[in-house]
Amino acid sequence: MQPVRLVLLLLIGSREGENDFVEFPSVEEALAYGRELHGDRRFQLEAIEDAAGRALMSYDELNDRCSSPYPMPLRRLAAG
């Protein structure tokens, strides 16, 4: 696994209109954090990039994935 960056467009504050980056060890972890931020008025999810700045996930795909319900893992109940 190579680290990835979640790209956020800042919507308020002194850096409004600038991008901020949050690094994660995997795309899955970046998506999980993106789900937490989705709909927050302070940020807009822009993309997921590799360490070299190449887009791994575009704006549309990122926002589609982060706005959909998080898939719940199936729990197995122990018999007994």
Secondary structure as UniProt FT lines:
FT   STRAND          4..10
FT   TURN            14..17
FT   STRAND          19..24
FT   HELIX           27..37
FT   TURN            38..39
FT   TURN            41..42
FT   STRAND          43..50
FT   TURN            51..52
FT   STRAND          55..57
FT   HELIX           59..67
//
